[in-house]
């Protein structure tokens, strides 16, 4: 992807007028703990507040990324966490956008701060995921694409992942070993992350020996479902300075872009793609447009990145994100991996946290956890997985059926 316009420095006044400060980041370790999502989110929130050096009563807004499995009808995660922390009158918001919920929560909190509605906002996401693959909520909902893909097509998430992997193999010549090497890379990074669920290095033969789930992907190619939580304390830049933090990590852009018509790549449960016969196909596909929008808002390009956290629901999808973020051209993702560019110690590490490969999915927390990792990396607090001299980081993922999610953080 070409840079949208000449990149601005991370400290350029023209690119920082809409910055908000990240004063606190906190997480609950990922795993299968068998407890309530409220417990996980509350622990992460308290950790973020402690990291920020703030009392809970200083928070003026709580934005909760909803969990649709652990909550009750209404899924009011914002109020759930405000109550658990102790009612103190803060405004509250709850958002749901599937896997993009956390980024939308961050975007909502940022908008409130920049509009002057709040100086201090707490963003929380947590989940207690079911065992096995995610399934739709109960009831008959023929207008719900999530319901349709299960009930009409029987397409669990790994079915998507397998189809995308086969497409890469057909178009670009990617191999099962390329996919396995993504797991090897991320497992090595996750071994150094105390919040990760899986902290054991993995070899390519071990990936190849694991059970086939959705050909060509094997069990170790696909992320698990997990319990976990993440939280951020976001503030205005003026508040950060008054609080004595002169050079905080800053959120510079949040992209929640939607697709453009026509979409010409099959996305189940759509049986056919949109026709491009009358309307030209967009120059940029959906996932690439998520990144492009973030770059444009932040005034940077892919060459400015120090690291990226992307949504490795499967190993093959991580390679796709390399291309969508403009780190290389179409079909060249596996080449970056083979050259060690995206590994710890490489020119541009991707998923230095270990990614979902090491964490598993705790849906409302995932995009928030990505920003926690950027925060620790940009502060130089990432321990054995630290990216030296990190100054600019980007997250990217996609919520089901048109929810974009990317965040740019700078220091």
C-alpha positions in Angstrom: 0.0 0.0 0.0 1.4 3.4 -0.8 1.5 6.0 1.9 -1.7 8.1 1.7 0.3 11.4 1.9 3.7 12.4 3.2 3.9 11.0 6.7 4.0 13.3 9.7 6.3 12.8 12.6 4.8 11.2 15.7 5.3 14.5 17.5 4.1 16.8 14.7 1.5 19.4 15.9 -0.6 18.8 12.8 -1.0 15.1 13.6 -1.5 15.4 17.4 -4.5 17.7 17.7 -6.7 14.7 18.3 -4.4 12.7 20.5 -5.6 11.2 23.8 -3.2 9.9 26.4 -3.0 6.3 27.6 -2.3 6.7 31.3 -3.1 3.1 32.3 -3.2 -0.4 30.9 -4.2 -3.5 32.7 -5.1 -7.1 31.9 -6.4 -10.3 33.5 -4.5 -13.3 32.3 -6.1 -15.3 29.5 -7.1 -19.0 30.2 -10.1 -21.1 31.2 -10.8 -20.0 34.7 -14.5 -20.8 35.1 -15.5 -17.6 36.7 -17.6 -14.6 35.7 -16.5 -12.1 33.0 -17.3 -9.4 35.6 -14.5 -10.6 37.9 -12.0 -10.6 35.0 -13.0 -7.1 33.8 -12.9 -5.7 37.3 -9.4 -7.0 37.9 -8.2 -5.6 34.6 -9.8 -2.2 35.3 -8.2 -2.0 38.8 -4.9 -2.9 37.3 -5.2 -0.1 34.7 -6.2 2.4 37.3 -3.2 1.4 39.4 -1.0 1.8 36.4 -2.4 5.3 35.8 -2.0 6.2 39.5 -5.7 7.2 39.6 -8.5 6.5 42.1 -11.6 5.0 40.6 -13.5 8.1 41.6 -11.5 10.1 39.1 -13.1 8.3 36.2 -15.8 10.3 34.5 -16.8 7.8 31.8 -16.9 4.0 31.6 -17.1 2.4 28.2 -17.7 -1.3 28.2 -17.1 -3.6 25.2 -20.1 -6.0 25.5 -19.9 -9.7 26.1 -22.9 -11.5 24.6 -22.3 -14.8 26.3 -21.5 -14.0 29.9 -24.0 -11.1 30.3 -27.7 -11.0 30.4 -30.2 -9.7 27.8 -29.2 -6.1 27.1 -25.5 -6.9 27.5 -24.8 -3.6 29.4 -21.1 -4.2 30.0 -20.4 -0.5 30.8 -22.9 -0.4 33.7 -21.9 -3.9 34.8 -18.3 -2.8 35.4 -19.3 0.6 36.9 -21.5 -1.3 39.4 -18.7 -3.8 40.2 -16.2 -1.0 40.8 -18.7 0.9 42.9 -21.4 3.3 41.7 -19.9 6.9 41.6 -21.9 8.7 39.0 -19.7 8.3 35.9 -21.4 8.4 32.5 -21.6 4.9 30.9 -21.6 3.5 27.4 -21.8 -0.1 26.1 -20.8 -1.1 22.6 -20.9 -4.3 20.6 -19.2 -4.9 17.3 -18.1 -8.6 17.5 -14.3 -8.8 17.4 -14.1 -5.0 16.8 -15.9 -4.2 20.1 -12.8 -3.2 21.9 -11.7 -0.8 19.2 -15.1 0.8 19.0 -15.0 1.2 22.8 -11.7 2.9 22.5 -13.0 5.1 19.7 -16.1 6.0 21.8 -14.0 7.0 24.9 -11.7 9.0 22.6 -14.6 10.9 21.1 -16.0 11.7 24.6 -12.6 13.1 25.7 -12.0 15.1 22.5 -15.5 16.6 22.7 -15.0 17.7 26.3 -17.5 15.3 27.8 -14.9 13.7 30.0 -11.2 14.1 31.0 -10.8 10.6 32.2 -12.4 7.5 30.6 -12.1 3.8 31.6 -12.4 1.3 28.7 -13.0 -2.4 29.7 -13.6 -5.6 27.8 -14.0 -9.1 29.3 -15.4 -12.5 28.4 -15.9 -16.0 29.8 -15.9 -17.9 26.5 -17.6 -21.2 26.0 -15.6 -24.4 25.3 -15.0 -25.2 21.7 -16.1 -23.1 18.7 -18.3 -20.0 19.1 -21.9 -20.5 18.2 -24.8 -18.0 17.7 -27.1 -17.0 20.5 -30.4 -19.0 20.8 -33.6 -18.4 18.9 -34.5 -18.1 15.2 -33.1 -15.0 13.5 -33.2 -15.4 9.7 -32.1 -11.8 9.2 -29.0 -12.3 11.3 -26.0 -13.3 9.2 -24.3 -15.0 12.1 -27.4 -17.2 12.6 -27.6 -17.9 8.9 -24.0 -19.1 8.5 -24.5 -21.7 11.2 -28.0 -22.8 10.5 -28.0 -22.7 6.7 -24.4 -23.4 5.9 -23.0 -25.1 9.1 -20.0 -22.8 8.8 -18.1 -22.5 12.1 -15.3 -20.0 12.3 -12.7 -22.6 11.3 -14.6 -23.1 8.0 -13.9 -19.5 7.2 -10.2 -19.8 8.2 -9.7 -22.9 6.0 -11.3 -21.3 3.0 -9.1 -18.2 3.3 -6.0 -20.5 3.7 -6.9 -22.4 0.6 -7.4 -19.2 -1.3 -3.9 -18.1 -0.4 -2.5 -21.4 -1.4 -4.2 -21.2 -4.8 -3.4 -17.5 -5.5 0.0 -17.1 -4.0 1.5 -20.5 -3.5 1.6 -20.3 0.3 2.2 -23.7 1.9 1.1 -25.4 5.1 4.6 -25.0 6.4 4.3 -21.2 5.9 1.2 -21.3 8.1 3.0 -23.4 10.7 5.8 -20.9 10.9 3.4 -18.2 11.9 2.5 -20.4 14.9 6.1 -21.0 15.7 6.9 -17.3 15.6 3.9 -16.3 17.8 4.4 -19.1 20.3 8.0 -17.9 20.8 6.7 -14.4 21.6 3.9 -15.6 23.8 6.3 -17.6 25.9 7.6 -14.3 27.1 4.2 -12.8 27.9 2.9 -13.4 31.5 -0.7 -12.7 30.4 -0.7 -15.3 27.6 -2.6 -18.6 28.0 -0.1 -20.7 26.0 3.5 -20.0 27.0 5.3 -23.0 25.5 7.4 -22.7 22.3 6.1 -24.8 19.4 7.9 -26.4 16.4 6.7 -26.7 12.8 6.6 -30.5 13.1 4.4 -30.2 16.2 2.0 -28.0 14.2 2.0 -30.5 11.3 1.3 -33.4 13.7 -1.7 -31.7 15.3 -5.2 -32.7 14.2 -6.8 -31.4 11.0 -9.7 -29.0 11.9 -10.5 -27.3 8.6 -8.2 -28.5 5.8 -5.5 -27.3 5.3 -5.5 -25.8 8.9 -4.6 -27.9 11.9 -5.5 -27.5 15.5 -2.3 -25.4 16.3 -3.1 -23.1 13.3 -6.3 -21.9 14.9 -6.8 -19.8 18.0 -8.6 -21.2 21.0 -11.6 -19.6 22.9 -10.5 -18.1 26.2 -11.5 -16.2 29.3 -9.7 -12.9 29.8 -10.0 -9.2 30.1 -8.2 -5.9 29.2 -8.7 -2.3 30.3 -7.3 1.1 29.5 -7.4 4.5 31.2 -7.6 7.2 28.6 -7.3 10.9 29.4 -7.0 14.3 27.7 -3.5 15.5 27.0 -4.1 18.4 29.4 -5.2 16.0 32.2 -2.1 13.9 31.6 0.2 16.9 31.9 -1.6 18.0 35.1 -1.1 14.5 36.4 2.6 14.9 35.9 2.9 12.7 32.7 4.6 14.8 30.1 5.2 12.2 27.5 2.5 9.5 27.6 1.7 6.9 25.0 -1.0 8.5 22.8 -3.9 7.2 20.7 -3.5 9.0 17.4 -6.1 7.2 15.2 -9.0 4.8 15.5 -10.4 3.3 12.3 -13.8 1.5 12.4 -14.3 1.6 8.6 -16.9 -0.5 6.8 -16.7 -2.2 3.4 -17.4 -0.5 0.1 -19.7 -1.9 -2.6 -19.1 -4.1 -4.4 -17.4 -6.7 -2.2 -16.0 -9.3 -4.6 -14.4 -11.7 -2.1 -16.8 -14.3 -0.8 -17.8 -13.7 2.9 -20.1 -16.4 4.2 -23.1 -16.6 4.6 -23.3 -14.6 1.3 -23.5 -17.3 -1.3 -22.4 -15.0 -4.1 -20.2 -11.9 -4.2 -21.5 -8.5 -5.2 -21.4 -8.0 -8.9 -18.7 -5.6 -10.3 -20.4 -5.6 -13.8 -22.0 -2.2 -13.4 -19.9 -0.7 -10.5 -16.1 -0.9 -10.5 -14.5 -2.9 -7.8 -13.0 -0.6 -5.1 -9.3 0.0 -5.4 -8.8 -1.1 -1.8 -10.4 -4.2 -0.2 -12.1 -4.1 3.1 -9.3 -5.1 5.4 -6.8 -2.9 3.6 -9.3 0.0 3.9 -9.3 -0.4 7.7 -5.6 0.2 7.8 -5.6 3.0 5.1 -8.2 5.0 7.1 -6.0 4.7 10.3 -2.9 5.8 8.4 -4.7 8.8 6.9 -6.0 9.9 10.2 -2.6 9.4 12.0 -0.7 11.1 9.2 1.7 8.1 8.8 2.4 5.3 6.5 3.4 1.6 7.0 7.1 2.6 6.8 6.7 4.5 10.0 5.6 1.5 12.1 7.8 0.0 14.8 5.5 -3.0 15.4 1.9 -4.2 14.7 -0.6 -6.4 16.6 -2.9 -8.1 14.1 -5.8 -10.5 14.4 -4.4 -14.0 13.9 -7.6 -16.0 14.2 -5.7 -18.4 12.1 -2.1 -18.5 11.0 -3.0 -17.9 7.3 -5.0 -14.8 8.2 -2.0 -13.3 9.9 -0.2 -13.4 6.5 -3.1 -11.7 4.9 -2.9 -8.8 7.4 0.8 -8.2 6.5 -0.5 -7.3 3.0 -3.6 -5.4 4.2 -1.4 -3.2 6.4 0.8 -2.4 3.4 3.9 -4.1 4.9 4.3 -5.8 1.5 2.5 -6.4 -1.7 -0.3 -8.9 -2.4 1.0 -12.5 -2.0 4.3 -11.4 -0.4 3.3 -12.0 3.2 4.9 -15.4 3.4 8.1 -13.9 2.1 8.2 -11.4 5.0 7.7 -14.3 7.4 10.4 -16.5 5.8 12.9 -13.6 5.9 12.3 -13.1 9.7 11.0 -9.5 9.2 7.9 -10.0 11.4 9.6 -12.0 14.2 10.9 -10.6 17.4 14.3 -9.1 16.5 13.1 -8.5 12.9 12.6 -5.2 11.2 8.9 -5.0 12.0 7.7 -7.5 14.6 4.1 -8.5 14.2 2.2 -9.9 17.3 5.1 -9.4 19.7 2.5 -10.2 22.4 2.1 -13.7 21.0 -1.2 -12.8 19.3 -4.4 -14.8 19.6 -2.3 -17.9 18.9 -1.0 -17.5 22.4 -4.0 -15.9 24.0 -7.2 -17.3 22.4 -10.3 -15.3 21.8 -12.0 -13.4 24.6 -14.0 -11.3 22.1 -14.7 -8.0 23.8 -11.2 -7.8 25.3 -9.1 -8.6 22.2 -8.8 -5.2 20.5 -8.2 -3.6 23.9 -5.5 -6.1 24.7 -3.8 -5.2 21.5 -3.5 -1.6 22.6 -2.3 -2.7 26.1 0.6 -4.4 24.3 1.4 -1.3 22.2 1.3 0.7 25.4 3.8 -1.5 27.1 6.0 -1.7 24.0 6.1 2.1 23.5 6.9 2.6 27.1 9.7 0.0 27.0 8.0 -2.2 29.5 7.5 -5.4 27.5 10.3 -7.4 29.1 11.7 -10.3 27.0 9.5 -9.5 24.0 10.5 -5.8 23.9 10.9 -4.2 20.5 13.9 -1.9 20.8 13.2 1.8 20.3 9.5 1.3 19.5 7.8 4.6 18.7 4.7 3.9 16.5 2.5 0.9 16.7 -0.7 -0.2 15.0 -3.4 -2.8 15.7 -5.8 -4.4 13.2 -8.7 -6.8 13.3 -12.1 -7.3 11.8 -15.5 -7.8 13.5 -18.0 -10.0 11.7 -19.9 -8.6 8.7 -18.4 -5.2 8.3 -16.9 -3.9 11.5 -13.4 -2.5 11.0 -10.9 -2.1 13.8 -7.5 -0.4 13.8 -5.8 1.8 16.3 -2.5 3.8 16.0 -0.5 4.5 19.1 2.6 6.7 19.2 5.1 8.0 21.7 
